[in-house]
Amino acid sequence: TKNKYLSVAEQTLQLIDTFYRAEENPLLFNETYPFNPNNVATYTVSQDIITKKRVAYLWPTSGVFSAVVALLDRTGDKKYEQLLNKKIIPGLALYFDSIRKPECYQSYLTCEGKSDRFYDDNVWLVIDFADAYRITKNKSYLNEAELIWKFVISGWDEKLNGGIYWCEQNKNGKNTCSNAPSVVAATKLYEITNNSQYLETAEKIYSWTKNNLQDTTDFLYFDNINLQGKIDTRKFAYNSGQMLQGASLLYKATKNKSYLTDAQNIAKSAHVYFSKETVRDEITYRVFHKSDPWFITVMMRGYFELYEIDKNTEYIESIKSNMDYIIKYARYENGLFYKDWTGSKTEKYKWLLNQACIVEASSKLSAF
């Protein structure tokens, strides 16, 4: 029988295709289902002025890219490679800004004019293009990853002694969400190309992020530091999770034990902080909460990476327990998933990214 997690991944991708495809262009997606005429993106810097019938921004769209890459990786099924080449990547190309240099993907469609360009939006794409290259050996994916990396690293300067900004149009602070995934991206590019410059850069970014944004009391990561040196102490799952993945990848690349120690410390602490035991129908589950689904999914990448090294099944078992719980208790009748993984709150408008991350998480989990 087909692995149940893989079945959930494939079904959910099908539902995204059914419910989120934009009518005006089959290469694009809507931000929410049902379509929300008053939807305003709260995660962009500039005022959101595009009010006509609007498609999804780059960030949730790139989540679908991650989802399809994860399914391709797990199944090796050529139909997912075709989906990438015929729909997903041509759709992403509509966000590509070749006018401002370095070139990169902007937060909204380029045909609508200039919009914000985020270092973190782009670094998530570097990671996916690098993974797509690793799976398919299609050189165009690597070229794209290296091209956008130039934009990502252009966000580094010596204010605060280093670090990458969050948004090109709003350089008032440096965020874990732009630096931690840059460690992952640079190490992946090093693995593929063997170019030691990528590894040096990854180590430099890792060291800066650890020195400036880690909470030394529990090894987890704060959100950002502004140019005045004030730290925003909120903790999100993806920030600690990307440093967990970065440390694991750096350990694999360098065999430096301190990276493995860091990874194991973060893993243990994040598990306590972001998940809790939940009893439902007399069964005890481990449910990740305190963060949005996509943030949790990105944290899971770190746990999967660490497992490859230390083979500790504890966290994998928790992720399975979490997935079993949301499959049972956090789904709508049409098969889409709640944003609230504890299963207590429903929403009228379901965000694309909260569905895309289910495809990624369950695809990856199906390997275990």
N, C-alpha and C positions, 0 to 999 in steps of 0.2 A: 504493500500500500504506500501511497505517496505520503511523505512526511507531513504531519498536520500543519506545521509552521510554514512550510513551503506552499501548501494549499492556500493558507490565509494570505500569504504574500501575493500569490497569483490572482486570487479572487479580488483582493483590495486594489491591485493595479487595474483590473478590469472595471471595478466600480469607479475609479478615478476617470478612466476613459469614458465611461457612461455618463457620469454626473458633472464632470468639470470641464470637458472640452468646450472651448469658446466657439460659439456659432459662427462668428465672423471670420475666424481663421482656425482651421483644424490643427495647426501647429502649436496653438496657444491654449492656455487653460484659464478658467475663471478663478478668482481668488477664493470664493466661497461657493458652497452649495447649501441651500438654493442661492441664486444670484442675489446679492445685496446691493440695491441701487444707491444706498447711502454709505457704502463702505469707504472708510478712510484708512490708509495705511498708517498705523501709529509707530511703525518702526523705521520711518525714514526721517531725514534731517530737515529737508526743505518742506515748505508747505505743500500739501498735496492738492494740486490745482487741476488735475486731470479728472474732469467730472463726467464726461460722456461715458457711454457703456464701456466699462473698464475691464481689462483682463488682469491676470495676476502679475504681481511684481516679480523681479528676478529671483528673490530669495525662495519663495515657495515653489517657483518653477524649477529652480535648481534642485530642490528636494525630490522632484520626480526623476531628474537625471540620476541622483544618488540611488534612488529606488531601482531603476532599470539596470544600472551598473551592478548593483548587489544581486539582482536576479540572474543577470548574465553570468556573473562570477559563480553563483551556486549551481546553475543548471547547465551552463555551456550551450544553451539553446540558441541557435542562430536567429530565431525570431526576435530575440531581445537586441541582438546586434543590429538587425534591420530596423527595429523600432528606434534605436539610437540614431542611426544614420539617416533615416527618412523623416523622422518627426521631432525627436527630442533636440538633437543638435541644431537642425535648421530652425527650430523654434527659439532656442537660446540665441542663435545668431541675430535675431531681431532686436536683441538688447545690446549688441556689440557696438561700442563707440570707437571708431577708428580715427576720429577727428582730433580729439584731445590725446596728447601723448604723455606717458606711455599708453598704448591702447589697452582697453579692458572692457568688461561688461558693466553697463550702467544699470541703475536700479529699476528703470522703466524703459519701455520701447523707444528705440532711437528715433522712429518716425514721428514721435510726439515731441521731439526737441531734447535739449540737454536735461538730464536728471543726475542726482547724486551718484557718486561712484564710491562704493564701499570696499575697503581692503578686505574685510571679512567675507562679504559676498563673493569676491573673486577668489579668495584662498580656498573656499569650499569647492569651487569649480576646479582649481588646480588639482586638488586631491582626487576628484572624480575623474578628470581627464587622465591623470597618472594611473589610476586604477584601471580605467578602460584600456589604456595602452598595455599595462601589465597582462591583462586578460587576453587581448586580441592581437597584440603586437602591430596594431595599425598606427603607422608613424604619425599620421595627422593628429592623433590624440596627444602624443608626446609633444609635438610642435606647439599645439594649443596650450598645453600645461606650461611649457617653458615661456611662451609669449606672455601669458597672464601673470606668471611669476614675476616678470620684470616690473609689472605694475605693483604687485603686492609689496615687493621689497623697496620700491620707491617710496613707500609709506614710512620707512625707517629714517629717523634723523637723530642727532645727538642731544636734542632736548631731553631732559631726564636721563641723560647718559645712554640713550638708545630707545629701542622699542618702536613698534609700528602703530600708527594712528588707526582709528576706526573708519573715518570717512575723509575723503580727500577735500571735501567742501567744508569741513568742520574740524579743524585740527586743534581741538582744545584739550585732548586727553588721549591716553593710550590704553587700549582694552585688552584683557586676556583673550577675548574672542577673536581678535585679529592676530595676536602673537602666538597663542598656543597652537592653533591649526597651522600656522606658518612653520612651526617646528615639524609637525607631521608632514606637511607638503614638501618641505626642503629635504627631509630624510627620505621620503619616497622617491623624490627626483634623484637623490644620491644613489639609492638602491638600483634605480633603472640605468642611470648614465655613468655611474662610477666617477663622476666629476666631484673631486674632493671639496670644491668650493661650496657645493650644496651642504655638505656635512658640516663644514666650518660655520656656515651661516646658521644652520639648525642649532648647533651647540651654542652659538652666540645669543640667539633669540631665546633659547631655553633658559640660559643662565640669567639673562636680563629679566625674563618673566618671573622666574623663581625668586630672584633677589628683590623684585619690586612689588609683586602681587600675591605672593604666597602668605597665607595665615600660618605662622610657624607653630601655633598651638595645636593645629589639627591637620596640617599639610594640605588643606584645601585652598582654593584660589578665590581671591576677591575679584570684583568685576572690572574695575578700571582705576587709573590714577590720572588726575588732571594735571595740567602743566604747572600748577602751584604746588603739586606734591600731595594733594588731598586724595585719600583713597576712598572709593565707593565700596563699602564692605559687603554688599550683597553677594550671595554665592549662588551660582547657577550650575546645574549639572554638567553642561557642555564644557564650561571652562576648566573645571577640575578633570573632566573626562578627556579633554584634548591634551592636557599635560600628562595624564596617565598614559595615553597612547604615544605621545611624543617621547616620554621617558622609556617606554617599552621599545619603541623603534630605535632610539639612540643606543639602548643597551645591545640590541641585535647588531647594530652597525659598528659599535666600538668595543663591545665586551667590557665596558667600564661598569664595574659592580655598583657604583653609586647610583647609576640610572635605574637599575633594577630595584634597589632599596627604595628610591623615590617612588617608583611605580607602585610597589607593594604598599607603601605607606598611604599613598593617595587612595588606592583601591579600597583599603580597609576602612579608611575614614569616610570616604564618599558613600560606601555601602551603608554605614551607620546613619549618616546624615540624610541621605536622599531616599532611603527605603524604610518601610516599617512592616511589621507583621500584621496581617489583617485576617480575621476569622470570618468566613462566610459559609453558611450551610455546613457548619461543623468541620470545615477544612481550613487549615491555616495556609495562607499565601504570603508571599513577600511582594509588596507593591511599592514601586518607585513613585514618589510623589514630590511635592515641594518644587516642582519645575514643570515646564511644558513638555509635551511628548517628544518633540523634535530634539530638545535639549537632552532629554534622557536617552534618546536613541543615539545621539552623538557620544554621550558618555559610555554607552554600551560598546562602542567601537574600541574604547580603551580597555575594557574588560576582555573583549575578544582577543585583542593584541597581546595582553599580558598572559592570557591562558596559553597562547602559543609557546610562551617561554617557560612558565612555571607549572603548567598543567594542574593548577589548583581549581577544582570544579565548583567550589563554594559559590562564586559569583555567577557562574553560568547557571547553576541550579536556581539561584534567585531570579535570574532573568527569565528562565523558563516558567517559574512560578508566576511571575508578573504577567507574562504573555498569556498563560492559561487563564489567569484571572480576568484580564481585559477582554479576551475572546468570549468569556462567559458572561461578564457583568458590565461591560462598558461599550456596548454596541447598540446602534439604532436598528429598527426593523429592516431597513434597507441594506444593512451590512456594514455601513460606515461606523467609525469608532468615535467615542466621546473624546473631547479634549481632556476631561477630568478622568484620569485613570483609576481613581478610587471608585468611580462608578456612581457618584452621588449627584452630579450636576449634568444636565443636558443643555444644549444650545440650539437656537433657531438656525443660525448660520454656521456651517461647518467649514473650517479653514482647510484649504488644500494641503498645507504643510503637515497638518496633524494626521492626514491620511497617508501621505507619501512616506512619512517616517515609519509607519506600521509595515509597509512593504519592505523597507530596508531592514528593520529590526528583525522581522520574522524570517526574511531570507537568510540573514546571517546566522540567526539562531538555529536554523534548520540543519546547519553543518554539525551540530553537537548532539 
